[in-house]
Amino acid sequence: MPPFPLRVLRLRAFYNPAPCSLATILKVKPTASSSTSTSPFTTTARIMTQEYKLKDLTSLDLKQGEKREVEVEGIDNGKVLLVSIGGKVHALSANCTHYGAPLKLGVLTPEGRLTCAWHGACFDVGTGDVEDAPALDPLAKFEVVEKSAGVYIKGEEAVIKANRRTPKTSCKAVGEEKVVVVGGGSGAMGAIQALRERDFKGAITVVSTEPYLPIDRTKLSKALISDESKILLRPEEWFKDSSVEKVTDEVTSVNFKAKTVKTKSGSSHQYTKLILATGGVAKGLPLPGFKDLDNIFLLRQIPDVQAILSAVGDEKGKKIVVVGSSFIGMEVGNSLASQGQDVTVVGMESAPLERVMGAEVGKIFQSLLTNNGVKFYMSASVDSAQPSSSDKKNVGSVNLKDGTQLPADLVILGVGVSPATQFLKDNPFIELEKDGSLRTDEAFAVHNLPGVYAIGDIATYPYHGPGGSGTPTRIEHWNVAQNAGRSVAQSITNPSDPPKSFIPVFWSALGSQLRYCGNTPNGWDDMVLQGEPKEGKFAAFYGKGDTVVAVASMMMDPVMSQSAELMKRGKMPGLGELRGGLGVMDVEVVGEVKM
C-alpha cells in the first residue's frame, strides 16, 4: 500500500469527533493563496481561504458606529457588512441568519451588539456569535485587508455565499453529567444548542411528545406549513453530530428526589440537570357542540395544520369560522383568506387584540385583514356549534348569543393556551401557580429544586424590564422561550455568571409585519401613536405613567429593535417626550445595560 493512504488510516484511528478541521489535525496553517500543490494535505489547506476585493471601496474610511454593506467581487450575490467599532473595522455576513434581514438596517450599540431590525436576533460584532434569539447560526467573520489597490477580505467563497457559519456543537458525550430536556420546542432548541456551544460535554436527552425534531412553530399559524422538513430548526444529522438524543414519548412524572423522569412507555431517564420546556396546550371551548362535532380544530402542532388543510381541500371559498381574535386566530385567518377561503373571525373585544394593543391599534389590524378578505364579528359571544344539515357528524355553523348564525365548513379555535404541566399537578415536591405554571427566579431555576429549570410558556419569572420591577410574569412568546433556554445553558455551564438579560420580543403577520418588544405585567394606561396609522405604518408606545413599557410597530423598522436596546439601558424616552414629537431613532443608544 502507498504511504499516503497509510497516513490517512492512522489519522482516522486517532480521530476525536470534536470540532476541528483537517488543517488543525495536521497542524498546517491555511494560507490566503488558492494555488495548487502536489501534496493533497497542503492543497486542502490552501483552498480554504483566499482574498476577495470589495467593490467600489478604496479605503476603510468608516466612521465610528457606521455600518456599510458592500459587494464582493467575483462572487455572485456576494456581500459583506463592514462595521466600525472601537477604532476597528469588522467584516461580517451581511444578512441575519434567522430570516435574512439586511443587517445594515439593524441597531448597533457602542459595545458591539448588532440587533436585526425584524425579529430581535442579536450578534456580537467582534466574533459574529449569537447574543439573542431567534437566530441559531452565528455570522461569518472575515479578515479585512487594506491595500493600495483597494480593500479585500479573506474568506471562503462558500461561507460568503452561505451568509453564516456553522456553530461548533459537534462532540462525543462523556462524563457523569446528564441533562434531560422535557419538551421539544423553541426553548429546548435554545438550551441544547447553547449547551454544546458552551462546551458542555455531558449527555443530553430531549423527551417530547412531538414525533419530529424541533421546528419553527411560528410558521404553523403564519403560513400553514405542514411539511416538517421545511421548518426544522436543525436536521437529524445535527442532533447526531452534537450527541443529542431525541426520544418521542410522554413524560408522566418526575421524581425530583431521585432525579428521574418517567414516561408513558415505562422508560426512566436519570438526570443531573432537568430543563422543563413543555410549552402550552391549546385551549378548547367548553360550549355545546365544540367537543362533539368534527371539523373543529385547534392549532399547535404539525398534525393540526395537516388536518386543517385536509378539511379545506383544493376548493376555494370554503366557509371558515375562526373563534378568537388572538394572534394565532388572526394569523391563521389571514393565511387562509389569502388562499381564497371565506374567513370570518369572531372576537369578544371591540377590536382584535384590544386587551394587549388597545382598540385604536387593534382596528388597524382589523382594517388590514379586512382588505385581505377577512370578515369580523367583534364584541360577540359564542353560544354553540351546530351540526351540518348534510352530515350530522360535522360542524355546520357557529351560533352567537345574539342569535347570529355563521355558516361553517370548518372551525378553528384561537382562544389561547395553558401551561403543559399536567404531569406535575400532584407532585409532592412542587406547587404550581394558579395558572398551572412554575415559579422560577431570574435564571429560570425552579424554586427549592436545585438543578431544575423551567422555560417558555410554563415559566413565571421575575420581569425586570421597564415597568416590571420583578413582577412574576409568564410570557407566551416563541422568542422568549429560546432566549430562556440560552440563559439556562449559561447557568449550567457557568453557574457564577449573572442571569442572561433580554427584552421580550415577538412578531406577527397581520396583513403586514408586526414587531413588538417589552411587556405589560402591570398593565398600561396610556399610549402614544406615531407614523401614519391609516396606512398601516405606525409605532405605538405603551406606557405605565410616563414609562414606556412596550412598543409595537409596523413598517417603521428598526423602531422596535432600537426601543429594545434603549429599554435595556434605561434610556427609553418617556411618553411625554414621544408625544411632543421625539422619535426613538433620534435617541442615541449609549450607557450600560441595567437589567
Order of alpha helices (4+ residues) and beta strands (2+ residues): alpha-alpha-alpha-beta-beta-beta-beta-beta-beta-beta-beta-beta-beta-alpha-beta-alpha-beta-alpha-alpha-beta-beta-beta-beta-beta-beta-beta-alpha-beta-alpha-beta-alpha-alpha-beta-beta-beta-beta-beta-beta-beta-beta-beta-beta-alpha-beta-beta-beta-beta-beta-alpha-alpha
